[in-house]
Every structure is written in structure tokens, then in C-alpha cells.
Amino acid sequence: MAPRLKYWGWGHEGQGLSPRDLETLLRTLARFGIRGSGNAHVPPLDGVSLRAPRLKPPDSLEAICTQEPYERILHAFGQSQPDSIRIFARDFDHAPDVIAYPRDEGDVTALMEWAGEVGAALVPYGGGSSVVGGVTPDIGQGFSGTITLDMSRMNRVLEVDPVSRAARIQGGARGPELEAGLKPHGMTLRHFPQSFQHSTLGGWIATRSGGHFATLYTHIDDLVESICMVTPAGRMQSRRLPGSGAGPSPDRLVIGSEGTLGIITEAWVRLQGRVSFKATAGYRFPGFLQAAGAVRAIAQAGLFPANARIVDGVELAVNGAGDGSFTLLVVSFESADHPVGAWMDRAEECARDHGGVPDVDWRANPDAHLKGAVGAWRDAFIRMPFARENLTPRGIISDTFESAITWDRFESFYHSVKDATKQGIREATGRDGAVSVRFSHAYPDGPAPYFAFHCGADPGSMLEQWRDIKRSVSDAVLDNGGTITHHHAIGRDHRPWYEKQRPPLFGDVLARAKGRLDPKGILNPGVLLARPADTSTA
């Protein structure tokens, strides 16, 4: 029997930090004065109290629906920090009433019709990896219940066009399923977010996912050729084209819609050949801003590396990948067509020009990505998603937020947002924490800084303290000219700041589009757009 997904954390049951890794993490956080309080007990399945289901599937849909307690508990949350806090507080009052597993577009349409008839909310669910409350069914008042629509049975690669290098893939295909279907054709989508194993193509498109590759085709937006979306008002499919100047793009309406306008059932996506040539190098810098200068030089040189990330000393130290005395730049190039040495040579010149020194000689070590600080960071990055499920029950907040800003405003943004985060932690918890910064993506006109913060909290008021910190950092991001999110999406957690960021007239247009496509307002209520009675601020 295959292991089940955890309802309290990341991945499958049996996966997680080793005792040694956990001991190292806690010891490292203690160096920053961050110590936990409270127990580390996972809420047992039979200890979770669930409200009786308020809905009963009709006979025509019963075969694709379940109300089994584990399924309702699993689909009650995503992977955000507030989700984690509520899980360990055993707050499952909002758990969905029905989990539906559609097999095709006909099932999706039938489920929408049923939800509309009974006045139930319909929450789309891909892999459940949202870190911003995008799949958490906090639907508010006015609905007879909640149906979570899990797309995992619509997970096939339907068609591959090797001439145009594109594929038609169902929206419920998770990353490994998608890549397994493309591998026999010698192709890859080349989109690898950190959530790759437990997120879906439809989810990537709906949330404007950012992949692991740090330059050029960073977002799923760039890889979409056409989209099919089923809505309560009907089916909408765009024409498959390499590009078009025919008015506003229907795909651009769907990309980033987060399940509020319809369900993405399939898409044609652009493919690439599988990698044959690859090289990785690391460079150490005395400070973050010197490393940022090197990344700007690389981005503006038109080299387009697969990876061009910098990680500051605090982030390296917290994750056991450094002693805190240096900032690390990781640069990687890869190609399905040609050797990449010349590009790496030029990137190294940019790094050295800004004070970088090699971490490990990439020329003499083809496996340099496994050695030195680069290798240690790679290992830490793989372990990272498992940390929260161990820290939350110990009363330690460990969260991230990210943004994007133009290069001319970056230095001021960097200092202001970092200081605001530290101050927000002090005001919310009465103690200091650890705040770190890295770049997740870089463009010729600006970087995407990715912040992490860790702090001790009071177990009884942990959620309120997180909200206070979140409010402080989000205000600082917008006040200093950044975007509320570069690739984590809006969900429910970011919506108040998204409302401030978008032009008011556009907000009105978006609301009218939802009214046309989802006239009863049943799709993912509270995401992107506030419901009339919803005045929440985080």
C-alpha cells in the first residue's frame, strides 16, 4: 500500500527530517536566540473533531465523491504557516464536506452544476501546495457547504507534438507524472518549482508559478501555448499558437486566476530537449550587495543562466550551509544543444569583478554542485519543506515571503523591508528573530528577493502574532515599491495587499469577469476578490 500524504506537513507519511537534521536545526536557531516552547505532537487522526457533512452527493456523482474523514482532513489546509498553526491547534471546523475526484471535463461540469443548484462553494485542489491559503476552504457565510474538487485523476499527457515541441497535458498532472510522460519523447517542460513533486500543471498555471530556473523562462506564463478552462458559464479554450497579436489574450485572463473564474482542465505547453550539457559554480562574497551586483551584471549580459541565486549568510547559517560570514552565489548553465563552458567563463568574470571568489573549482570538479557551500545549500534546500511541521508545534514561526523590484530601487528596498521584518517580529512577539534574504529569480531590470524569517512565539497566540508580522512585512513590501508576490500567488493571505497593488478599475473589471463566468460566486470564494461581506486584512 502506497504511503499517504501527511495532513500535518509536507510529503508522505514516513518522510521528513532525520533526528540529526532536526537537532541541528534547533541548535542553529538557538544560536539566534530562537527557542521553542510547547510540545511537538502531531494531532492524531482519530483526535480530530469534524463537523458532520452538510452535503450529500447525488447518486449520479457518488462514485467520484468521498466524505471519508482522512480525505476531509487532508483537504482542509494547504502548506502555509497559518495552515500549519491551525492544524496543530486542531482547528478543522472549516473542513470540506465532500471531496470530488473528477475523471474528465464532463465530471467537472456536473460538479459545478450540482454546486450551483445546492448553493455550495467549490474549491479547486491540485497538489495542495499553496503557501498563501489558496486551497484552504475558508469560504465565509452564505454557502450550504464546501466541495473540494481534487484534480489528481485528470493527470495524463494526452498528446505530444515533436515537430513544434509542445504537449497537451491534463491540468491535474503532478510534476513527476508530467515529466514521466514526456521522457520517452526526449522532451521536458523544464519547469521545476520547489513544490514540483506535489503540485500540478493546472495549479502552476492558475497561480503563475515560478520554476526553479532563475532567468529567462522563469514563470509558467512563458511556457503556455493554449489553455482549456471549464466555467459555470461554459467551456473556454484558446487557440493554439506560438504567438498572437489578436487583442487581449484569453490565456492571460486564465493564468493567475487561482480557481476563481473556472477550472483549468488541460493546456498545450511548450517543451524543450532534455539537458545534455550542464555546469554549476559557486562564489563567495563578503556581503549581499556585492553579490547582488554580480547577479545584475550576469542578468544584463544576456547569458540567461538556469540558476543565478544568491543566499545571504543568515540563510546559510540557519540551514547549516555556512557559518554566516559570507554570501553565496550559485550559477548554473545547461543546454540540450551545446557545451556551456563559454557562458560559465563569462559569468565567472562578472562574479570576480564584484569581489566573488570561487567556492569549488567547477572546471576540475564536474560534480561541483555537490561540494562545498553549494552542495550544502542544495541539501538544505531539499530538506527545507520539512522544517515547518517540526517547528510550529514547538512554538517557532518559520515563514517566507518574496517580491520583485527594479534594480534602481533594490538597495533601498532590501534595507527597508529587512528592517521592517525585524521590527515587526519585535512588536508582535517581544523578542528578536532571524531574518534572511536570497534571490530566487533575476531579470535584466530587477531581482526577485526572497525573505525568510524565524522567531519564537507564544503557542496560545501564535496565529495572531504571525498575522501581525505578516501585516508589517506586506505593508513594507508595497510601501517600498515591490509586488506583494513574485511567484507565491495571492490566495487568501495576500488578497488585501493585492487589492492595493492592482489599479481600482482593473479590480472592477476582474469582478465583472467573475460575475460573467461564475454568476453564483461558487468558485474559490475569497481568493483574488473579496466577497461583499469580507473585510479581512490578513
N, C-alpha and C positions, 0 to 999 in steps of 0.2 A: 504494500500500500504506500503510495507516494506521501511524503510529509506534507502536512497542511501549512498554509500561510499563518503566520502569527497574527493574532488580533491585537497584540500589545506592542508590536515593534516591527522591525524590518526583516524581510525574508521569510524563510520557512522555519518551522519548529526544528530545533537542533542546531541552527546556525546562530552565530553571534561571536562576541569577544571571548577569547580564552581567558581563564582565570589570571594568567600572567599579563595579558594585554589590559585587562580591567584594572589590575593592581597598578600597572604602570600609569594608566590614565589618571587614576585617582591620586596617585603620588605626585604626578606632574601638576595637576590642578591645585593641589595643596601648596605647591611652590608659589602660586599666585594668591595664596590666602583663601582659596575656594575649597570649602569642606562641606560635605553633605550632612544632612540630618534627616531622620526618618528611615523607614525600612526599605528593603529592596525586593519586596514580594510582588510577584505577578498575580493579578487578580484571577483566581481560578474560574474556569468556565461555568461551573455549577454554582459559583458565588455571585454571578452577575444577575441582577434582577431586571427582567424585561417586562415591559408593558404588554398586555395581550394584544395580538394583532387586531387592527381596526378594519382591515380589509380582507376579503376572501376572493381569490381569483375565480373568474368564471370557468365553467367546465372546458371551454374552448382553449383556455390558456393554462390550465392547471399543470399540464405536462412540462411546461418550461418555467414554472414558478416554484419557489420553496419558501417556507416560513420556519425552517429549522433554526434553532437558537444560535448555533455557531455561525451560520451564514448571516443572520441578522446582526450579530455582534461584530463579525469581521467587517461588514459593510457600514458600520456605524461611524467609522472615522477614516481619515487618510493618514498622512505622516507628518503633520505639523506639530510644533511644540505645544500649542493649546490642545490639540487632539491627544497628545501623549499625557498631558496633565490630567485631562478628563478621564482617560482610560484608567489610570492608576487611582483616580478618585471614584471609580466605578459609576461614572455618570453616563448611563446608557438609555436615559429616558427618551431620547430622540431617535433611537434605532429604527431603521426602516421596517415597515410592516410586511413587505413582500420583496423578495429578490427574484428578478426575472432574468432568464438567460435566453435571449432571442437567438434563433438559428439562421434567420435570413431577414430581409427587409420587410417581408410580409408580417413576420412576428413583431418587428419594431412598430409598424403601422398599427397593428392590432392592439399592442400595449398602449400606444398613445391614445387610441380611440377609447379604450377602457378607462384609462386615467382621466380623460376628459369627461366621460359620462359620469363617473363617481366623484369627481372633484378632488382627485389625488394628485400630489406632486410627483414628478418623475425626475429622478436624479441619475444622470448617466455616470457610469463607472467603468473605467478602462482597467488600469492596474492598481488603482487605489494609492498612487504615489504622490498625490498632491500635498505640497507643504504649505498651502495657503487656505485650507478649508474649502477647496473646490469640490470635494465629493462628500463632505460632512453634511448630512441631511438636516441642517438647522433651518427648517422651512418656514418657521413662524406660524401664525394663526391663519385660519381660513381654508384649510385643506382637510379632507376626510382621512388622510393618511399619506404614507410615503411609499412609493415603489422605486427601488433601486434597479436600474437597468444595466446589468453586467454584460459587457460585450465579448467576453472571453471565448464564446463558441463561434463567433464570426472572425476567425483568425487565420484565414488561408491566403497564400499567394495565388491569385486567380489566373494571372496571365503575365508573361514576360515578353517584351519586345526587344530582342537583342540588337536589332538594327538601330533603333532610336535610343537604346539603353534606358528603358523605362519598364515599370511593372505596375500592374493593377492589384492592389492588396486590400483586404478587408480591414476595417477600422479596429477590430478587436485583436489584431495580431500583435503579440508582445515582441520586444526586440529580438530575443533569441529565435522565436518562431519565424519571424520575418527573414532574418539573415540565413537561417537554415534552408528556407525555401529558395533563396537567391543563390546560395553557394553552388549548387550543381550547374548553374549558368555562368559561373565565374564572375559574378557581379556582387555588389554590395550597395546598400543605401548610404553607408558612411555617416550615419547619424547615431551617436553613442552618448546620450545623456547619462549622468551617474545612476539614474533610475532604470537604465536600459533593460535589466532583467525583468522588471516588474512594472513596465509602462508600455503603452500601446501606440500604434501609429495614429489612430483616431485621437487619442489623448494628446499626442505630440502636436498634432495639427490644431486641435481645439485650444491648446494653451500656448501656442507659439513657442514650442520647446527649443531650447538651445542645446546643441550637441556638445560632445567633448572637444570637437575641433575648434580651435580658438580664433581662427581668422577665415576670411573669405565666406564659405558657405556655413555660417555658424548656426543659423536658425532653420527650422524645418520649412519656413516660408520659401526659402530658395530652392527646395527640393520638390515642391508640389507642382505637378503638371495639370491636374484637374481633380475635382472633389465631387462626391455624391453625398448629399445630405437629405435625410428624411425629416420632415417637419409635420406638425399637426395640420398645417395648411396644404401639404402635398410634398412631392419629391422634387428636389432641385439638383441638377447635375450640370456642371460646367463643361465646355468643350475642351477636348484635349489638344493643347497647342504648346509649342516651345516658347511662345511669347505672343502678346497681342496688345494692340493699342486701341482696342474697341471699347472705349468708355471705361467707367469704373469696373474693376474686376469683381465678378461674383465670388471668386476664391478668396479675395481679401476680406469679404464680409464674413466668410465662414471661418477663416484662420483666426484664432484668438477668441472665438465666440463662446468657448467654455461651456458648451452644452445648453446655452440659454436660448438659442434660436432653432436648434434641431440636433439630430444625431448623425454624426459622420459615419456612414456605413462602409464606404470604400473610397480609395483615391488612387490615381495614377501618380507615381513618384519617379523622379529622375535617379538613375543609377550610375555607378562608376565601376571601373575594373577593380579587382581585388589587388591589394598592395603587394608589390614585388620588391620595392626598394624603400629602405627606412633608416633613419639615423636620429639619435637623440643626444643632446648635450646639456650640461648644467653649468651655470656660472654663479659664483658668489659675489655679492655686493655688500659694501659696508652699510648701506641704507636703502630704504624702499624707493625714495625718489630718484636715486641714481639708476636703480633697476628699471623704474618706470620710463626714464629717458631712453634706455636701451630698447625697451619694447616699442616706444614711439618710433624710434629710428628704424627698427625692423618692419613695423607696420607700414611706415611711409616709404620704404624701399621697394614695396611691391613684391616681396618674397613669398608672402602668404604661407607661413609655416602651419603645419597641422596643430602644433602646440606652441604657445608663446606666453607662458604663465609665470607670474612672479608670486612668491609666497613670503610674507614677512617673518621676522624672527619669532614673534609671539606665536604665530600659527604653527611654525615648525616645532617650537618647543612644546606647545600644548599637545601636539600629535606625535611627539617622540621622534621627530625627524631632524632635529637640530638643537643647538644649545642656546639659541636666542641671540647669537652675536652677529648674524648675517641674514641677508635676504637672498633667496634662491630664485634664479631664473631658469626655467626649463624650456628648451627649444627643441622641437621635433619637426622633421620633414619626412614626407612619404610620397610615393608615386607608384602607379601601376605601369608606368611607361619608361622611366629613365632614372639613372642614378641621381642622388640628391646632394652629393658632396659639395658642388659649387655653391648651392644655396646655403648649406651649413657654414661654409667658409665665410660667406658674406655676413651671415648672422653673427658669427663669432667676432668679426671685425666691429660690428655695431656694439656688441656686448663689451668688448675690450675698450672701445672708445669712451665708454661711460663708467669705466672702473671695474668691470667684471673680471674675475679670474676663474679659470676652469675648475669645475668640481672634480670631474674624472675625464681623462683624455679620451674623447669619443673616437678619435682616429685609431687608437691602439686597442680600443675595447668596443667591439660591436654590440656587446650587451651592457653598455654604459648606463642604460635606463634602469638596470637592476642594481647598480652600485652607488656608493657614496650617498650624499644627501638626496639626490634624485631618486635612487632606489628606495630610500627610507620614506620619502614623501609618497611615492607610488604605493607602498604597502599601507601607509597611514590612510591614504585616500580610499583604498578598498575597504578598510575597517570602519571608516567614519560613519556610515549609516547605522551601525550597530551601537553607537555610543549612547544615544538618547535614551533607549529603553533601559539602560543601566543607571543613567544619571537622574532622570526625572524622579523615580521613586526614592532616590537619595536626597531629594530636595535641591538639585542643581539644575538651573536653567542652562541649556546649551542650544543656541539658535543661530541662524544666519539670515542675512538679507543682502540683496545685491541691487545694483543700479547701473547706469551708464551716464557718462558726462563727456563733454568735448575736452580736448587736451588743454585748451587755453584756460579752462576753469578747474582742471583736475586738482592742482595742488591745494587750492583753497578748499575745494570740496573734501578732499582727503582729510585735512586737518579738522575742518568744521564738523563733519559727520562723525569722525572718530571721537572727538571731544564730547559731542552731544550724546554719544552712546555711553561713554564713561559716566557722564553726569546723570544720564537717565537711570543707569544702574544704581548709582549712589542714592538718588532721590527715591527710587522705588523700593530698594532693599535695605538702605542704610549701611551698605558695605561696598567695597571695591570689587571689581571683576576683572576679567581679561578680555581685551578687545583686539582683534587681529584683522588684517586686510590681505587679500590676494587679488590678482586679476584672473577672471575666468575667461574673458574674451578681449580681443583688441582689434581696433579698426584704424584706418589712416586718420580719421578725425576724432578718435577718442577711445578710451578703455571702458571696460565693464568691471568696476571694482566690486569685490565680493567680501562682505564683512562677516565676521563670526564673533559672538560674544558668549561668555560663560560667567556665571555668578551663582553664589549661594542664595537660596530663597527660603521663605517661611512656608513649610508644607501646607499649612492651613490657608494661606493667601497667595499661593504660587501663581494661580491663573491671573489674579488681579495685578500682581507685580509684573508678570510678563506683559500684560496689556499696557501698563504704564510705560515700560521700556519701549515696547513696540510703537506706542504713540510718539514718544520722544524722537526715536530714530527716524520714523517715517516723516514726521514734520521736518526734521533736519534735511532729509534727502530732498524733499520738494523745495524747501526754502533756499537750498543752495544750488538749485537748477538741475537736479538729476531726475531720472524717471523712477517711479515707485517700484518698478521691476524691469529687469532686463530679460529674464527668462523663467522666473518662477510663477508667472501668471498673476491673476487678480484674485480669483476665488472670493471668499467672504472676508478674509483678513485684510486684503488690500483695497477693498472697494471704496471706503471713504476717501482715500487719497487718490485713487483713480478718478473719482468724481471731480476732485480739484484739478487734476492734471489735464483732463480732456476738455476741449472747448465746450461751453454750455450748449451751444447749438448742436454740436455733434452728439452730445448726450441725449438731446431731444430726438434727433434723427434715429439714434440707436434704439431708443424706447419705442418709437413708431414702427421700426422694423420688427422688433419683438412682437408688438401688437398685431402685426400682419401675419407673421409666421407662427406665432403661438398665442392666439387670441384669448385663451383662457388662462394664460400665465402659469402653466403647469411645469415648464421645463426649468429645472435647477433654480428655484426661486431664491433671490438674494445674492446671486452671483452676477457680477458686472453692473447690474441695475438694482437699485433698492426697490423693494415693494412699497406701495404708498404709505403703509404704517410703520415702515422700518426706518428708524433714525439712529441705528447703532453707529458707534465711532471707533470700533475695533474690538 
